[in-house]
């Protein structure tokens, strides 16, 4: 059984080039082409391809919004993003919208075929270059958090440790002879410095950094 593919890209020359490349594989059938997201959705509803190879920057409806709509209306269709953009924002938006894979337009033919086969099997695919971008983004955030943690005051660190040990705001206030309101203020300041969004994130951070053990 062949893998049925729809290609969505507003650049005709590039689109036809992909068609030519993929058509050389006996296991792939190109069922349609689209020059914008709206066309892609309309043709996908009629033809039900297995995979849509999706450009992200297209007129009428961009690739990210198109992917989001497809995930709601045609969840069985898998989107493989193929873009000239390799920065973290584009990658994250595409993956969060529901794309199964992300490839740079600078990829090789072998990588494209590998991506198609992987996505067809229901697995996620990121090329080495895209994986490197995401890893670098993660590491930079870890460095930022580590740097910011060094700026926690002694009191903030003390409260963080007690929170991670399971103490309530009332118990912390009594232990440190400060008001519950002051405990809350220090907690918020710590979250801001560490760029964290919740108390649960603070506790996870404390455990990860060894501020408190899992058995505390």
C-alpha positions as a printed NumPy array, in Angstrom:
array([[  0.   ,   0.   ,   0.   ],
       [  1.407,   3.396,  -0.981],
       [  1.769,   6.419,   1.28 ],
       [ -0.656,   9.058,   0.018],
       [  0.751,  12.571,   0.278],
       [ -0.571,  16.095,  -0.241],
       [  2.029,  18.84 ,  -0.657],
       [  1.178,  22.369,   0.507],
       [  3.605,  25.144,  -0.461],
       [  3.032,  28.517,  -2.103],
       [  6.236,  28.332,  -4.159],
       [  5.318,  26.38 ,  -7.275],
       [  8.857,  25.561,  -8.371],
       [  9.775,  24.172,  -4.955],
       [  6.468,  22.319,  -4.689],
       [  6.91 ,  20.652,  -8.066],
       [ 10.476,  19.763,  -7.158],
       [  9.253,  17.904,  -4.07 ],
       [  6.632,  16.153,  -6.2  ],
       [  9.33 ,  14.986,  -8.617],
       [ 11.596,  13.765,  -5.817],
       [  8.917,  11.877,  -3.916],
       [  7.332,  10.422,  -7.043],
       [ 10.592,   8.562,  -7.638],
       [  9.766,   6.387,  -4.64 ],
       [  7.466,   3.453,  -5.533],
       [  5.906,   3.524,  -2.075],
       [  4.709,   7.141,  -2.352],
       [  1.713,   8.547,  -4.216],
       [  1.25 ,  12.317,  -4.558],
       [ -2.52 ,  12.801,  -4.444],
       [ -2.659,  16.62 ,  -4.638],
       [ -0.883,  19.942,  -4.361],
       [ -2.021,  23.122,  -2.596],
       [ -0.626,  26.642,  -2.695],
       [ -2.13 ,  27.811,   0.611],
       [ -3.567,  26.443,   3.813],
       [ -7.189,  26.836,   2.814],
       [ -6.655,  24.779,  -0.332],
       [ -4.827,  22.173,   1.713],
       [ -7.782,  21.763,   4.074],
       [-10.327,  21.57 ,   1.248],
       [ -8.314,  18.956,  -0.655],
       [ -7.53 ,  17.013,   2.501],
       [-11.237,  16.684,   3.289],
       [-11.908,  15.258,  -0.169],
       [ -8.847,  13.081,  -0.654],
       [ -7.933,  12.021,   2.902],
       [ -4.148,  11.782,   2.37 ],
       [ -2.004,   9.975,   4.914],
       [  0.442,  12.863,   5.197],
       [  0.486,  16.551,   4.332],
       [  3.935,  18.028,   3.772],
       [  3.302,  21.558,   4.963],
       [  5.136,  24.82 ,   4.389],
       [  4.62 ,  27.243,   7.268],
       [  4.617,  30.602,   5.486],
       [  1.72 ,  30.566,   3.038],
       [ -0.907,  33.151,   2.024],
       [ -4.608,  32.97 ,   2.975],
       [ -3.936,  30.532,   5.827],
       [ -0.462,  29.787,   7.165],
       [  0.87 ,  26.328,   7.867],
       [  0.642,  26.509,  11.657],
       [ -3.033,  27.535,  11.666],
       [ -3.764,  24.97 ,   8.962],
       [ -2.142,  22.252,  11.063],
       [ -4.174,  23.309,  14.087],
       [ -7.436,  23.075,  12.107],
       [ -6.488,  19.704,  10.646],
       [ -5.81 ,  18.349,  14.129],
       [ -9.343,  19.282,  15.143],
       [-11.172,  18.172,  12.002],
       [ -9.009,  15.461,  10.412],
       [ -6.909,  13.968,  13.183],
       [ -6.03 ,  10.884,  11.151],
       [ -3.982,  13.043,   8.742],
       [ -0.397,  13.621,   9.857],
       [  1.402,  16.861,   9.123],
       [  5.105,  17.011,   8.322],
       [  6.325,  20.611,   8.468],
       [  8.912,  21.493,   5.817],
       [ 10.184,  25.037,   6.27 ],
       [ 13.076,  27.347,   5.529],
       [ 12.806,  28.58 ,   9.131],
       [ 14.826,  26.722,  11.737],
       [ 14.422,  29.013,  14.737],
       [ 12.847,  27.718,  17.926],
       [  9.661,  29.799,  17.672],
       [  8.603,  28.32 ,  14.332],
       [  9.492,  24.809,  15.464],
       [  7.582,  25.071,  18.731],
       [  4.512,  26.599,  17.107],
       [  4.356,  23.856,  14.487],
       [  4.802,  21.035,  16.997],
       [  2.328,  22.548,  19.453],
       [ -0.193,  22.889,  16.612],
       [  0.072,  19.136,  16.094],
       [  2.75 ,  18.548,  13.459],
       [  4.246,  15.047,  13.635],
       [  7.589,  16.169,  12.279],
       [  9.692,  19.16 ,  11.307],
       [ 12.273,  19.373,   8.534],
       [ 14.413,  22.168,   7.177],
       [ 14.134,  22.843,   3.451],
       [ 17.89 ,  22.306,   3.411],
       [ 17.38 ,  18.638,   4.242],
       [ 18.589,  15.827,   2.008],
       [ 16.378,  13.544,  -0.073],
       [ 17.236,  10.679,   2.286],
       [ 16.088,  12.721,   5.287],
       [ 12.827,  13.606,   3.548],
       [ 12.09 ,   9.948,   2.794],
       [ 13.039,   8.963,   6.342],
       [ 10.732,  11.655,   7.731],
       [  7.815,  10.528,   5.556],
       [  8.23 ,   6.891,   6.602],
       [  8.59 ,   7.785,  10.284],
       [  5.528,  10.04 ,  10.347],
       [  3.508,   7.48 ,   8.382],
       [  4.219,   4.979,  11.17 ],
       [  2.722,   7.417,  13.666],
       [  6.062,   8.426,  15.162],
       [  7.512,  11.894,  15.643],
       [ 10.384,  13.015,  13.425],
       [ 12.864,  15.845,  13.913],
       [ 15.945,  16.192,  11.747],
       [ 19.328,  16.467,  13.459],
       [ 19.426,  20.209,  12.805],
       [ 15.995,  20.794,  14.343],
       [ 16.838,  18.602,  17.343],
       [ 20.006,  20.633,  17.89 ],
       [ 18.01 ,  23.892,  17.896],
       [ 15.619,  22.549,  20.543],
       [ 18.448,  21.172,  22.687],
       [ 20.293,  24.485,  22.578],
       [ 17.102,  26.279,  23.58 ],
       [ 16.634,  23.899,  26.512],
       [ 20.242,  24.27 ,  27.653],
       [ 20.098,  28.058,  27.464],
       [ 16.997,  28.034,  29.663],
       [ 18.709,  25.735,  32.155],
       [ 21.682,  28.101,  32.274],
       [ 19.347,  31.054,  32.792],
       [ 17.547,  29.325,  35.64 ],
       [ 20.857,  28.271,  37.204],
       [ 22.161,  31.835,  36.958],
       [ 18.987,  33.282,  38.436],
       [ 18.968,  30.772,  41.295],
       [ 22.277,  32.196,  42.446],
       [ 20.451,  35.483,  42.997],
       [ 17.91 ,  34.034,  45.443],
       [ 18.282,  35.654,  48.831],
       [ 19.065,  33.566,  51.884],
       [ 15.465,  33.948,  53.064],
       [ 14.052,  32.978,  49.661],
       [ 16.236,  29.871,  49.572],
       [ 15.166,  28.974,  53.102],
       [ 11.472,  29.297,  52.234],
       [ 11.954,  27.317,  49.026],
       [ 13.536,  24.46 ,  50.998],
       [ 10.667,  24.389,  53.496],
       [  8.088,  24.493,  50.708],
       [  9.783,  21.557,  49.001],
       [  9.663,  19.662,  52.302],
       [  5.882,  19.979,  52.213],
       [  5.438,  22.779,  54.733],
       [  2.383,  25.02 ,  54.336],
       [  2.618,  28.804,  54.234],
       [  1.298,  28.909,  57.82 ],
       [  3.89 ,  26.398,  59.022],
       [  6.689,  28.298,  57.271],
       [  5.545,  31.598,  58.763],
       [  5.576,  30.096,  62.264],
       [  8.954,  28.412,  61.761],
       [ 10.601,  31.623,  60.534],
       [  8.59 ,  34.054,  62.661],
       [  7.293,  35.964,  59.652],
       [  3.787,  36.606,  58.338],
       [  1.991,  34.354,  55.865],
       [  1.857,  37.335,  53.518],
       [  5.65 ,  37.668,  53.649],
       [  6.013,  33.972,  52.831],
       [  3.807,  34.505,  49.773],
       [  5.819,  37.545,  48.711],
       [  9.107,  35.631,  48.881],
       [  7.524,  32.758,  46.941],
       [  6.426,  35.104,  44.152],
       [  9.854,  36.761,  44.039],
       [ 11.517,  33.35 ,  43.734],
       [  9.18 ,  32.36 ,  40.898],
       [  9.979,  35.584,  39.052],
       [ 13.739,  35.137,  39.462],
       [ 13.618,  31.517,  38.31 ],
       [ 11.111,  32.214,  35.548],
       [  8.72 ,  29.603,  36.945],
       [  4.945,  29.747,  36.81 ],
       [  3.668,  27.782,  39.793],
       [  4.456,  26.497,  43.258],
       [  4.67 ,  22.994,  41.798],
       [  7.386,  24.216,  39.412],
       [  9.282,  25.686,  42.374],
       [  9.183,  22.387,  44.228],
       [ 10.297,  20.444,  41.139],
       [ 13.177,  22.901,  40.754],
       [ 14.217,  22.446,  44.396],
       [ 14.275,  18.654,  44.01 ],
       [ 16.13 ,  18.796,  40.69 ],
       [ 18.803,  21.099,  42.115],
       [ 19.239,  19.03 ,  45.261],
       [ 17.909,  21.751,  47.556],
       [ 15.751,  19.047,  49.112],
       [ 15.679,  15.289,  48.634],
       [ 12.754,  13.242,  47.324],
       [ 12.393,  11.558,  50.719],
       [ 12.096,  14.825,  52.653]])
